[in-house]
């Protein structure tokens, strides 16, 4: 079996939601500077990857992740810098590749693209795309992105973008190939696509029991075999919401207010039932998806998820909602110094075939 090392990292949306305790809203400039400080600390504490999500709404500051990550690249030395995600459906794959190739050169070969369809829809009308083309847009643009990654000069045509006739795309990245992950939220078709293409898979678990995603991992590995790829050699990762504090009680109380605010806000937009304390407590339990508690408890929860899903990249999304920057920095320190070593030691087994 192929041994895939355990990687531990962070994802963020650079949220600027109101502080649930005070109602104060952090300005976008302040929050982006905080994000860069958080990336620098993640690098210093030995974390492996930091992913920043693209959004186009007032409560998220990072509409241009590559720009923010490039700022962090000049102050870091080893951490990998990724989108989480690039909303490829409403972007131009040429520009996405150019931006992350530039980031790759600035960072000395540490850039990654995590491509996804996006869980919010604001970018579609903003950039002139129709939501009814949601699925076709992603498939077509991923095809173009991979064509650009594969060769310097590209000839391509599709339905949603002007054709390209033997044109070069520059600059070329330091890494060959530039890593491209596919991020999915639970859609089988997306999982199969990633497997057939032999691309690394990132599963976003934002609700429910992680074990419910095991069939998707099996589906991904089956699709990889069908596509002629070795599934044991393909990295998989899981993104979960979490928080780390001195004690489980403090972690639970600190996290609840900001998390409940965000989940209730999204729920109102999407017609979900109101978020409740009971739902929160269930998510904190052994079978729930939230990794919240002391460093020891968070490590235990994340290891249990790794055992069920067999992934080797753990991405803890923190903070969720607005939390004090000093407390975020402390949580990052705990993740790097106390949780990551446990995951690498206890979770660093050869990757299993599903």
RODOLO-797120 format. One record per residue (C-alpha): x, y, z. Coordinates in pm, whole numbers, padded with zeros to 5 digits, always signed. Each point is the difference from the previous one (the first is absolute). Layout:
% residues N
XYZ
...
This chain:
% residues 354
+00000+00000+00000
+00110+00354-00070
+00086+00198+00310
-00150+00350-00006
+00123+00230+00276
-00248+00166+00231
-00044+00372-00064
-00172+00234+00241
-00119+00346-00089
-00257+00275+00026
-00266+00144-00225
-00162+00341+00036
-00255+00218-00174
+00133+00320+00159
-00341+00056+00155
-00113+00344+00107
-00333-00093+00153
-00115+00205+00302
+00148-00101+00331
-00294-00176+00169
+00100+00142+00338
+00046+00365-00097
-00148+00042-00348
+00329+00152-00120
+00109-00071-00356
+00366-00030-00094
+00095+00196-00311
+00119-00192-00303
+00348+00154+00012
+00048-00089+00366
-00125-00355-00054
+00225-00062-00300
+00303+00118+00194
-00104-00232+00283
-00024-00289-00247
+00357+00060-00114
+00115-00001+00363
-00187-00327+00051
+00172-00156-00304
+00340+00114+00127
-00067-00159+00338
-00128-00321-00165
+00330-00017-00189
+00202+00060+00316
-00185-00271+00192
+00071-00258-00271
-00343-00035-00158
+00004-00132-00355
-00263+00196-00192
-00219+00308+00023
-00304+00032-00227
-00195+00322-00058
-00349-00003-00149
-00129+00227-00277
-00326+00183+00073
-00175+00305-00139
-00214+00133+00284
+00044+00253+00280
+00050-00249+00284
+00307-00163-00160
+00307+00209-00082
+00190-00227-00240
-00139+00041-00351
+00356-00037-00139
+00173-00278+00198
+00311-00011-00221
+00077+00363+00083
-00026-00058+00375
+00200-00321-00021
+00271+00177-00200
+00031+00251+00283
+00042-00289+00242
+00248-00172-00232
+00253+00277+00051
-00005-00059+00378
-00008-00380+00012
+00245-00271-00102
-00161-00346-00004
-00378-00002+00036
-00198-00084-00313
-00239+00274-00115
-00331-00100-00156
-00336+00136-00097
-00285-00162+00192
-00165+00030-00241
+00043+00177-00331
-00353+00027-00140
+00106-00126-00340
-00352-00002-00145
-00018+00381-00005
+00370+00076-00061
+00229-00014-00300
+00230-00304+00018
+00275+00190-00183
+00006+00267+00270
-00030-00254+00281
+00301-00185-00134
+00200+00319-00051
-00077+00125+00351
+00100-00322+00169
+00301-00054-00225
+00113+00347+00108
-00064-00092+00364
+00197-00320-00056
+00299+00195-00130
-00013+00255+00282
-00026-00273+00263
+00269-00224-00147
-00237-00279-00102
-00259-00005+00279
-00323+00090-00180
-00304-00220-00054
-00339+00049-00162
-00300-00152+00172
-00272+00023-00261
-00368-00022+00087
-00342+00103-00117
-00050+00215+00309
-00270-00017+00264
-00112+00362-00053
-00144+00139-00321
+00092+00371+00007
+00282-00040-00252
-00229-00130-00277
-00206+00317-00062
+00304+00213+00087
+00200-00145-00288
-00292-00056-00235
-00063-00374+00026
-00331-00182+00025
-00064-00228+00296
-00169-00255-00222
+00345-00061-00155
+00148-00071+00346
+00115-00357-00073
+00105+00047-00361
+00201+00311+00081
+00214-00181+00254
+00064-00305-00219
+00098+00211-00299
+00223+00239+00191
+00175-00277+00189
+00078-00159-00335
+00158+00325-00119
+00193+00051+00323
+00153-00347-00028
+00084+00058-00368
+00187+00318+00093
+00179-00182+00280
+00106-00280-00235
+00153+00205-00279
+00135+00349-00059
-00188+00062-00324
-00369-00076-00002
-00263-00063-00264
-00347-00040+00151
-00366+00074-00065
-00314-00024+00211
-00350+00139+00038
+00047+00258+00276
+00327+00169-00093
+00162+00130-00318
+00225-00262-00164
+00378+00005+00030
+00207-00073-00309
+00361-00093+00066
+00066+00267+00262
+00261-00009+00274
-00099+00051+00364
+00261+00162+00225
+00169-00003+00240
+00060-00368+00046
+00013-00113+00363
+00300-00132+00191
-00184-00327+00064
-00069-00228-00293
-00282-00072+00022
-00155+00272+00212
-00214-00192+00254
-00374+00014-00068
-00239-00148+00256
-00375-00040-00050
-00211+00104+00300
-00346-00152+00039
-00278+00032+00254
-00157-00339-00052
-00111-00018-00365
+00075-00348-00142
+00045+00135-00353
+00276+00233+00118
+00170-00282+00189
-00005-00224-00308
+00138+00281-00218
+00297+00051+00231
+00073-00373+00009
-00020-00048-00376
+00237+00293-00051
+00241-00124+00266
-00020+00323+00199
+00034+00022+00380
-00333+00027+00181
-00094+00235+00285
-00329-00076+00178
-00170+00287+00182
-00193-00135+00298
-00214+00279+00142
-00274-00212+00153
-00109-00349+00086
+00208-00299+00096
+00337-00037-00177
-00058-00373-00047
-00277+00089-00247
+00275+00116-00237
+00179-00337-00006
-00201-00121-00304
+00112+00311-00189
+00364-00080+00071
-00059-00355-00126
-00173+00140-00309
+00297+00231-00062
+00249-00284+00022
-00210-00220-00229
-00017+00282-00255
+00377+00047+00023
+00052-00366-00084
-00238+00033-00294
+00199+00299-00118
+00324-00197+00007
+00137+00163+00316
+00137-00158+00315
-00247+00105+00272
+00254-00071+00273
+00230+00265-00149
-00268+00271-00009
-00014+00232+00301
-00334+00064+00165
-00081+00267+00255
-00285+00098+00227
-00104+00351+00101
-00185+00031+00332
-00101+00282+00230
+00191+00016+00326
+00142+00194+00290
+00266-00066+00264
+00025+00155+00346
+00150-00079+00340
-00297-00213+00104
-00295-00162-00171
-00243+00223+00187
+00173+00321-00104
+00030-00120-00360
-00369-00090-00014
-00115+00331+00144
+00233+00214-00213
-00093-00175-00321
-00376-00021+00040
-00094+00367-00045
+00196+00071-00322
-00079-00342-00145
-00372+00026+00076
-00009+00347-00156
+00155-00122-00326
-00211-00316-00021
-00318+00196+00073
+00091+00262-00260
+00062-00263-00267
-00310-00190+00110
-00222+00304-00051
+00138+00040-00352
-00049-00365-00091
-00317-00089+00186
+00162-00227+00257
-00163-00052+00342
+00120+00241+00272
+00331-00100+00156
-00041-00114+00359
+00218-00068+00301
-00116-00361-00013
+00131-00031-00356
+00327+00152+00115
+00039-00246+00286
-00073-00291-00233
+00269+00121-00242
+00247+00015+00289
-00066-00364+00091
+00212-00299-00099
-00186-00053-00327
-00040+00366-00087
+00203+00200-00249
+00125+00287+00221
+00358-00027+00128
-00033+00230+00301
+00171-00038+00336
+00340-00022+00161
+00297-00096-00219
-00024-00358+00123
-00372-00022-00079
+00037+00158-00344
+00282-00239-00088
-00214-00294+00111
-00297+00119-00209
+00211+00058-00309
+00172-00336+00033
-00338-00171+00020
-00104+00171-00323
+00325-00106-00167
-00065-00359+00101
-00347+00007-00156
+00085+00186-00321
+00365-00091-00056
+00110+00353-00090
+00347+00139+00063
-00061+00373-00024
-00188+00156+00290
-00126+00357-00049
-00147+00168+00305
-00215+00298-00090
+00064+00268+00258
-00138+00234+00098
-00361-00048-00103
-00155+00343+00040
+00169+00291+00173
+00221-00093+00295
+00267+00208+00179
+00321-00002-00200
+00216-00081+00302
-00214-00306+00074
+00026-00110-00365
+00378+00026+00024
-00002-00212+00316
-00216-00263-00171
+00245-00013-00292
+00290-00045+00238
-00177-00291+00168
-00083-00158-00333
+00362+00016-00114
+00173-00083+00327
-00238-00247+00165
-00247-00145-00252
+00205-00036-00319
+00277-00214+00156
-00260-00246+00129
-00172-00025-00339
+00330-00055-00179
+00112-00263+00248
-00326-00189+00048
-00157+00061-00339
+00313-00051-00208
-00080-00351-00118
+00010-00107-00364
-00311+00122-00180
-00257-00273-00029
-00208-00084-00302
-00370+00051+00057
